[in-house]
Amino acid sequence: MKTYEHVYDILSKSPDFVTGESLAKSLGVSRTAIWKAIQTLQEQGIDITSVRKKGYYLEKGDILLPQDISKQLNIPVYFNPDSNSTQLDAKHGMEKNNPTPALYLASSQKAAKGRFERHFFASPQGGIYMSIHLKPNCHFEELPPYTMMAAAAIVKAIQRLTGINTEIKWVNDIYLNNKKMAGILTEAISSIESGRITDVIIGIGLNFSITDFPEELANKATSLFTSEKPSITRNQLISEIWRLFLTIPTSDLVKVYKEKSLVLDKQVTFEQAGKTYTGVAKEIGDKGQLLVLTDDGREKWL
């Protein structure tokens, strides 16, 4: 760990101020090194109060600690502080033949994109941006419902760690208080020769502790934590999401997905072959299909 990471670790666990002298002594570095570490943390959005003769107190914020997450999950974790997109980071990792499964992290993204190449907002601080690279090596019809699994792992991890209830909007969005809090993008790479899915990259963008959204998103987006100090760290949530994803049986995650659905028994509108339909969402299949009973009495699987 770097000096600023050690300083963060000490401050995050302390209920009171910690003097620069005690920090320097415990880490075996100079007071100047401690001051530089504090500056680095503040540049990363950490709110630290400094009081003469009392030292430093961490008010709010955290930093990503890929080494700690890697130990928790027992998989490689790659952190890119200048990421354009963790999906691209994972694809570059594929080109380098990095081991799998592997997790790619960023504190923000310069060119974040969701489904259908849509741009999405990535906050400079307080967000979680990550992609996991898997190698399922199976035919398409055998592919696990990865998007459903990731969505279920998110809502289950949040419930376990915070007690906060979130819901899933079919097919890939997580909602809190009727506002979008997280989104999932799953991409697959196939081999024409074998007809098998060789690689899958699952990307997640999650608003963890964000207070300032662009005006056009203020009424649509929300954050897991808003004005209050988070009761957990991003590192804890990241580790718990992927621990659940990697260890809980697929059938159990699919069950959670259905239980946390925001659309079942609700009226929905959709377009198919250029025609608009309305109806009631009645069922979610084990592969993520949505069964809609249209207003004219027909059943349609989406």
N, C-alpha and C positions, 0 to 999 in steps of 0.2 A: 504493500500500500504506500501511496505517496504521503508526504507530510500533511497536506491539506485534508486528505482522507482520514488520517489518524486524528487530526484535530477535530474534524467533524464527528468522528466516532465518540470521542471523549465528551464533547459539548452536548451531543444528542442524548447522552445517558446521564448527564448531570442535572439535578433539579435546581441548581443555583449557579452563580457566577464562578468561573474558573480563571484564575490569574494567568497572565502570560508566563510568569516565572515558573509556575507549577507545570504548565503545558510543556515548556522548554525542557524542564528537568525530567519529566516522565518520558519524553520522546528523545532526549539526548541531542537536542538541536539548540541553535541560538535563538534569542528573543526576536532577532530580525527575521529568521526563518518562520517563526510563529506569526509575526505580523504579515508576512507575505502570504502565508497560508490563509489567514483571515481575509485578506484582500481577494484571494482567489475564490473563496467560498462566497463572498459577497457579490463578486462578478457573476457567479453562477446562480444568483437569485436567492441566496440564503440570507434571511433577516437576522443579523447578529447585533446585539446591543453591547457597546463598549463603555465601561465606566472606569474612570481613573481609580486606581488602588483596589478595585473590585475585580476587574478583568473582563471576561467575555461571557455573554449569555445568549444561547440560541433561541430566538423567539419563534421562528417559523421557517419551514423549508427543509429540503433534504437533497442529497446528491445520490446519483446512481453508483452503486458499488458492484460492478460486474463480477469481481472475484468472490464476493460473498454469495451472490446469486448462483454462481457456478458451483460453489460448494454445497449449497442447499439442493440443487437439482442434479448434481453430478453429471452435467453436460457442459460443453464449451460455451462461453458467453463472450461475445465480441461487442465492444462499445466504440461507437464512432461519434465523437463530439461535433463533427462537421458533416453529418449525414444529410444527403439530399433526400434519401428514402431508405428505410430499413429493408424494404423489399429489394431494392437495388443492391444494398449491402449483402443480403443473403445470396443474390444471384452472383455477385462477385466472389463470394465465398465458395459457391459451387464451382466456379471456374478454377479456383485455387485447390479444389478437392479437399476443402475443409471437412472434418468429420461430422457425422450427423447422428442423432439430432443435434442441432446447434441453434443458439438464440442470438439474435442481433438486436442491439439496443441503441437508442439515441435519446438525448435530452430534448431535441427538437428536430424538425425536418425542414429543409429548404424547398423541396419540391414534392410535398406529400400528395398522393393521389389515392382515391378510393375506387369503387366499382365504376366501370365504363369510363375510366381515365378522368373522373371528376376530381377537381382540386378540393382539398379540405384544409381547414384551419389547423395549424400546428403552433401552439403557444411556445414562446421562447423559454418559459419556465412553467413548471407545475403540471406538465403532461407526461404521459407514458406512451412511447412509440417503440414498437418492437415487432420482430418477425421471427418465426421459428421455421427452420428448414428440416423437412422430413424426407425420407426415401422409402415410400410404401412399396414400390415395385410390384404393382398389381394391375389387373385390368380395371377399366373405368367402373364397371358394374360392381366390382369388389371394393371400391374405394370407400373408406369410412366417411361418415358425414362430418368432415372436419370443421366446417363453419358452425354447425350445431354444437359440436363438442366444445369449441372454443367459447362460444356464447354462454353455454351452460357453466363452464369453468369460471368465467368472469363473474356471473351473478352469484354462484355458489361461494367463490372466494370472498367477494365483498360481504356477503351475508355472514360468513364465518368470522371474518376479522373485525367487522364494524357493526353488524346487526342491521345494516341498511338494506332495505328491499329494493331491488331493481327488477326491471322487466325486459323481455326480449321482443322487439318488433321484427316480425318476419321480413327478411330472412337473416339479416346480419347486423342489426343495430341494437344497442343497449340503451334503455330509457330509464330516467329517474324523474319522478314528478312530471311526467308527460313531456319531458324534454330529452333530446339525444345527449347521451353522456359518452358513448363509445361506439366505434364501428369496426367491422372485421372485413378483411379482403383476403380471399383464398385463391391462389393461383397454382395451376398444375402444369407440369411439363411432361410431354409424352414422347415415346419412341415410335416413330412410324414403322420401323422394322419389326418390332415385337408387339406393337399395339398395347403396350403397358404404360401406366403412369409411373415414371421413374422418380420424379421429384414433386414435392408440394411445399409451397411457402405460404404460411398463414400470418398475415399482418394485422396488428391491433393498434388502434389509436384510441387512447383513453384520457379523458379530462379528469385529472386527479385533484389538483388544487389550483384552479384558475379563476381569477376574479374579474378579469377584463376580457370580454369577448368583443369582436367587431360588431358594430351597430346592427348589421344585417343578420347576425346570429344571436343577438341578445335574447330574443324571444323564442328561439328554437333550441339552443344548446345550453347545457348546464355542466356542472362539475360535481364530482363525488363529494368534495369538500369545497365550500364557498368562503364564507367569512371566518368560520371557526378554524382553529389550529387542527390539522389532521391528527387523528388518534392513532394512525399507523403511518409507516413510511412507504414510499413507492417500491422500495426493495422488497418489503414484506409482501405487498400485493402481487408484484411480478412473480415472486417465488411461489406464492400460493396458487396463482392462476395456472402456472405450468405444471406444478406438482399434481394438481387435480387432473389436468388435461392428460398427463402422461401416466397416471396410476389408476384412475377410476375407470371401470369397465364402460365401454361405449354405450351399452344399453342403459346404464344408469344416468349417463350424461344426457342422452336423448330424452329420457324421462323428465329430467330437470328442465330441459328446453321446453317441452310441452307444458309443464306445470307453470312456467314463468312466462308463457306466451301473452303478448299484449293484444293479439288480434283474434284469438278464438272467441266465437260467439259474438263477434263485432261485425258491423257492416263494412264492407270493403268495396273499392272500385278498382278495376283493372282494365287494361287494353289487350286485345288478342286479335291478331290478323286485321288490325285497323279498326276494330269495333270496340266500343266501350261497354263494359258490363258492370253491374252492381249486384251484390249478394251478401251472404253471411258466411264468414269463415267457420268451417265446421270441424276440420281435422287437420293435423299435421302428420305426414307420413314419416317413417323411420329414416328416410333419406332426405327429409326436408321439404317434400312437396306439400303444398297447401290445397286442401279440398274446399271449394267454394260452392255453396248452393245458391245459384243465381236467382234473381227475382222472377224469372220465367220458369223456375222449377227444375232447371238442369244442373247436374253436378259437373264441375270442371276442376281438374287437377292442374295446379300451376307449379 
